[in-house]
């Protein structure tokens, strides 16, 4: 069985990731780091040098080294697979541009997110100022959202059908509907937010993207309601992970300022995003939210 010990060590050194080869929690066949998945303050995450599989003894998270490396850097998992495969096993401090060389082997053209217009759900009813739907009124009161806000963002409701008793929130790109999110109005559904259509990846897009000005400021939030509360300069990423297509959309705006406004519990993820965008955007910062 092939031993990947030196390759793992060289890659960790390149990214300046602290690791341990001996001591507490380190087995004879592993190289250990702090686990990025569970807030580990020690070295419970072991990377096995024979299989290049990692396992955290604290939270039981496990998987391939490329997945772990993606969590610890700004590269995607596919890019990390290439780094691991092609990285020189002889570490040279004077030539730490190996990774740049790997990616410069191919003259890749960035693929922008294409627009594929979709239809809103069957039974979609546009919300107007005179709408009569008590469930919607109660939802807006609980969430402290104004009726004017959801009218402005062209939301609707479904009284029947597969999205019955849900508010439909269109997601637009270049003023075309490319996806939608269906928010439960009853407070009783197991799934609070459903996304559609089924064949569309909503994480390919950014909510409220069209309202962000070129060369302006963007505030990144997790969800649509947070975006509404902050205002026109905010976008929502539909979670605390930014995909490669979302990154490209952000870069396309040529921003002067980027602010990540996420819950403090996901600070590690936000820090990785800051590191990715700093070479391209003058001001990149994080605001921790203590609660919602």
N, C-alpha and C positions, 0 to 999 in steps of 0.2 A: 504494500500500500504506500502511495506517495506521501511524503512528509512536506507540508506546506508551511512549516514553522517560519522560515526566513522570509517568505513572501508576505505572510501576515504581519510580521514585525516591521518589515520595510514600509508597507502601506500605512500602518498605524503611525510610524515615525514621520512619514511624509505629511500626514494630516495633523501632526502634533497632538495625537490622541494618547492620553496617558494610559499605560498598560502595565501589567505585572506578569512576570514569568515564574515567580515563586512567592511563597508566603501564604497567609491566610486565604482560604477559599480557592487557591490555585492548585489544580491537580497536575500530575506529572505530564499529561498529554494535552494541556490547554494553555492558552494565553488569555489573560483576563482583563476586562475593562469595566468601567462603571456602566450599569444598565441604563439606557436612555428611556426605557419603557415604564419604569416603576420608581423613579426618583432615588435610585440606589446611591448611597453615600460611601460605599465600599467598592469591592471588586467582585461582585457576585456573578457577572456575566463572563462565562468561559467560552472561548473560541477553540474548537478542537482542531489540532494541527493536521490530523490525518484526513478528516472529512470536510473541514471548513464549515462546519455547522456550529452555531452558537446556542447556548442554553443558559438562562438565568436561574440560579439556584434560589432566588428570592421570589420572583413572580412567575417562574416557569415558562416565560416567553422563549421561543426557539425558532430557528430558521436558518437559511443560508447566510454566509458571511456577507454576500452582496446586499442583502436586505438590511443587515445591521449597519453596514457602511453607509448606505443611503440615509439611514436615520441619523448618523453622526456627521454627515457632510451635506452639501447642497446638491449633490448629484442624484439622478434617478437610479432606480435599481438596475435598469438595463445598462446605464453608463458605468455603474459600479462593477457589473459583470465584466465589462470590457477592461476596466482598470485592473481588476484582479487577474484576468487572463493574460494581459500583455505587460504588466508591470515587471521591470527588471528586478531579478532576485538579488542583485548586488546593489545595496544602498549607497548612493553617492551624494554627499552633502552638497557638492558643487554643481550638481545637475538635477536639482529637484523639480525641474520643469518636465519631467517624464510624462506626467499626466497630460499636460498641454500638447506634447508631441503625439501622444496616443490619439487625441481627438483631432489633431491637424493632419492625420494620415488621410482622412477623407474630407473632401471639399463639399460638406453637406450644406444644402440650402434649407433654411428654416421654413417649416411648413406652418402657415398661419391657419387659424381656425376658420374653416369654411362656414358658410351660412346655409342651413337647411331648414327652411321655414316649416313649422308644424301647425297643425290645427289644435285649437283649444278643445277641451273635453266636450262630449255630447252633453246636452242640457246645461251648458254654461250660460249663466245669466249675468249680464254686466251690472255691477253695483252702481246705483244712482242715489241722489240725495233723498228721494222719496221711497226707497226700498222698504218693504215690510217683511222683516225676517228676524224675529226675536232672538234666535240663537246667535246671529251676527252681532246684534246690539250687546248682548251679554259678553260675548268674546272680546269685543272692542273695549268694553268697560274694564274687564279683567286685565287686559293687556295695556290699558291706557293709551290706546291708539285712536285717532280721530277718524271719523267717516271721510272727511276731506282727503286724508292721506291715502286711504285705499282707493278712493275714486281717482285721485291723481295718478296712481300707479296702475290704473286700468284693471283692477281686480274684479272678480266675479264670484258667484256662488253656484252650487249645484244643490237643488232641492231633492232630486232623485238621481238614480243611476249609480255607477260604481263610486262616484265621488260625492255621494249624498251627504249633506250636512257638512260640507267642507268649503272653505274659501279658496278659490283658484287664483294663484298669483303668477301672472305671466313673466317669463324671463326673456328679455329682448337682447338681440345683438344687431347693431346697426339698424335699429328700429323695426326689426322683424322678430316675431315670436319664434324662439328656437327650443323652448322647454317651458315647463310650468311646475309649480309646487302647490300641493293641495293640503291646506292646513285644517286639522280637525277643529270644528267649532263647539263640539259637545263637551270636550275635556274628558271623555270616557274611552276614546279609541286607543287601542294598544300602540298603534303607529300614529304619532302626532302629525308627521309630515310625510306625504306620499309624493313622489316625483314622477313626471311623465313627459312625453309618452314612454312606454316601456323600453323602446329601442334607442332612446336618447340618453347619453351620459350628461347629467346636469353639471357635473364637475368639469366639463369642458368649457364652461361659461362662468361669467361673473355677473352677479345681479347688480343692476343699476349702472352697468359699465358705460352706457351711452351718455350718461350725465357727467362723466368725468372729463374735465377739460384737458386738452393737449397742453403739455408743459405746466400742468397745474399740480394739485395735491390730491392724493388718494388715501382714504382711511379704510383699512381692511378690517371687516368684521366677520364673525362666523355665520350668522344667520340673517335672514331678511328683516326680521323685526328690529334687530340691533341696527341694521342699516337705516331703516326708517327713522329710528330715534335720533341718529346722529345727523342725518341730512344728506344733501345732494352730493357732497364730496365722498360719501361712503359707498363701499361695495360689499357684497357678501360672497364668501367662497364656499358656502354650504358645508362647513366643517373646518377643522383645523389642519387640513392638508392642502397644499397648493400644487396642482398638477402642472405638468410641463406646458400644456396649452394655456392654462391660466397665467403662468409666468410670462409667456410670450405676449398675451393680451396686455398685461401690465407694462411690459417693456415698450410696447407699441405706443403707449401714451406719452413716452419721453418725459416722465414726471420730474419735477423739482423736489417734491417731498412725498415720502411714503410713511404712513403711520400704521402700525399693526396694533389693533385694539382687540385683544383676546383675553379670555379668562386667565388669571395668573397661574392656574394649574397646568397650562400648556406652554409655559415660558420657554421650555427647551425647543419646541417646534418653532416658535416665533423667532428665537435667536438664530436658528439655521436659515430662516428666510431672510433675516436682516443681512447675514453674511453673504447670501447670494446676490442681493440687490445693491449692496453698497458700491460695487465698482461702476454701476450704471446710473445711480440716483444720488444727487447731492446730499440730501438729508433723509436718512432712514432711521426710524425709532420705534420703540415698543411702549405701549401704555397698558399696564396691568389692570384688569378689572377685578375688584374684590368679590363681586357677586352680581347677580342679575335679578 
